Amino acid sequence: MRVAVCISGASGAVYAKRLIDYLENRVELSVVISEDAKKIFEDELSLNFFEFTKSMGFKLYKNSDFYSPLASGSHILDSCVVVPCSMKTLSAIAHGFSENLICRCADVCIKEKRKLILVPRETPLSAIHLENMLKLARLGVVILPPAPAFYGKPKSISDIVDFVVGRILDSMGIENRLYRRWE
Ligand SMILES: Cc1cc2nc3c(=O)[nH]c(=O)nc-3n(C[C@H](O)[C@H](O)[C@H](O)COP(=O)(O)O)c2cc1C
């Protein structure tokens, strides 16, 4: 399975890290991170992004790299996840404004009718944010807000993170036991 994880500059870098940790060694993984996301990743996780990537086997592309295979529809992806997805990146994707690799990769998924999952992080949401999400949902894009359920009785932040990441993996069609399902 070939997967792209794109990290944009919203709060919630922990979801991206957990998803990458899970996917590493399970799929052929490509990662793109925006400049703002890199700063937020380091701020929220107290972890240098390049230190994190050093021991990993995934392909890392610059957000300015339009020569990346991710920029072309001829490169077949099973799914692309933007996690977390800032309102700026959400807006650019909703309007086909592919000024960076993350938006271009999402644009390609939409035109090629491939699985695209956005994990938008903002609160409260304005009518602009909601209209952009509705537009994308109508095109078949999965809008998956990081909204944890509490029926699994989470005991830690990592349980809450795993619920959200487990739901992202479900949406990608990747088997996981990251959270307790409602029986
Ligand atoms: C610490 C921090 C947290 C942020 N959190 C959010 C957020 O949760 N949602 C959002 O839409 N923007 C957030 N922003 C603003 C975005 O980073 C900003 O709009 C940026 O231009 C997004 O660019 P990108 O989508 O290309 O990464 C945050 C900025 C900072 C510095």
The ligand as an SDF file (V2000), in Angstrom:
LIG
                    3D

 31 33  0  0  0  0  0  0  0  0999 V2000
    1.2820   27.4100   17.4980 C   0  0  0  0  0  0  0  0  0  0  0  0
    0.3530   27.6000   16.3400 C   0  0  0  0  0  0  0  0  0  0  0  0
   -0.8170   26.8640   16.2930 C   0  0  0  0  0  0  0  0  0  0  0  0
   -1.6950   27.0040   15.2290 C   0  0  0  0  0  0  0  0  0  0  0  0
   -2.8300   26.2560   15.2050 N   0  0  0  0  0  0  0  0  0  0  0  0
   -3.6680   26.3550   14.1540 C   0  0  0  0  0  0  0  0  0  0  0  0
   -4.8170   25.5180   14.1010 C   0  0  0  0  0  0  0  0  0  0  0  0
   -5.0780   24.7010   14.9940 O   0  0  0  0  0  0  0  0  0  0  0  0
   -5.6110   25.6140   13.0220 N   0  0  0  0  0  0  0  0  0  0  0  0
   -5.3470   26.4830   11.9860 C   0  0  0  0  0  0  0  0  0  0  0  0
   -6.1060   26.4880   11.0240 O   0  0  0  0  0  0  0  0  0  0  0  0
   -4.2560   27.2930   12.0190 N   0  0  0  0  0  0  0  0  0  0  0  0
   -3.4150   27.2500   13.0660 C   0  0  0  0  0  0  0  0  0  0  0  0
   -2.3110   28.0560   13.0990 N   0  0  0  0  0  0  0  0  0  0  0  0
   -2.0790   29.0250   12.0060 C   0  0  0  0  0  0  0  0  0  0  0  0
   -1.3900   28.3670   10.7900 C   0  0  0  0  0  0  0  0  0  0  0  0
   -0.1480   27.8060   11.1880 O   0  0  0  0  0  0  0  0  0  0  0  0
   -1.1750   29.3820    9.6580 C   0  0  0  0  0  0  0  0  0  0  0  0
   -2.4240   29.7670    9.1010 O   0  0  0  0  0  0  0  0  0  0  0  0
   -0.2520   28.8650    8.5880 C   0  0  0  0  0  0  0  0  0  0  0  0
   -0.1220   29.8480    7.5780 O   0  0  0  0  0  0  0  0  0  0  0  0
   -0.7290   27.5590    7.9800 C   0  0  0  0  0  0  0  0  0  0  0  0
    0.1150   27.2430    6.8940 O   0  0  0  0  0  0  0  0  0  0  0  0
    0.1800   25.7590    6.3010 P   0  0  0  0  0  0  0  0  0  0  0  0
   -1.2160   25.2470    6.2170 O   0  0  0  0  0  0  0  0  0  0  0  0
    0.8000   25.9510    4.9360 O   0  0  0  0  0  0  0  0  0  0  0  0
    1.0480   24.9540    7.1840 O   0  0  0  0  0  0  0  0  0  0  0  0
   -1.4090   27.9270   14.1700 C   0  0  0  0  0  0  0  0  0  0  0  0
   -0.2240   28.6600   14.2260 C   0  0  0  0  0  0  0  0  0  0  0  0
    0.6420   28.5030   15.2980 C   0  0  0  0  0  0  0  0  0  0  0  0
    1.9190   29.3090   15.3300 C   0  0  0  0  0  0  0  0  0  0  0  0
  1  2  1  0
  2  3  1  0
  2 30  2  0
  3  4  2  0
  4  5  1  0
  4 28  1  0
  5  6  2  0
  6  7  1  0
  6 13  1  0
  7  8  2  0
  7  9  1  0
  9 10  1  0
 10 11  2  0
 10 12  1  0
 12 13  2  0
 13 14  1  0
 14 15  1  0
 14 28  1  0
 15 16  1  0
 16 17  1  0
 16 18  1  0
 18 19  1  0
 18 20  1  0
 20 21  1  0
 20 22  1  0
 22 23  1  0
 23 24  1  0
 24 25  2  0
 24 26  1  0
 24 27  1  0
 28 29  2  0
 29 30  1  0
 30 31  1  0
M  END
$$$$
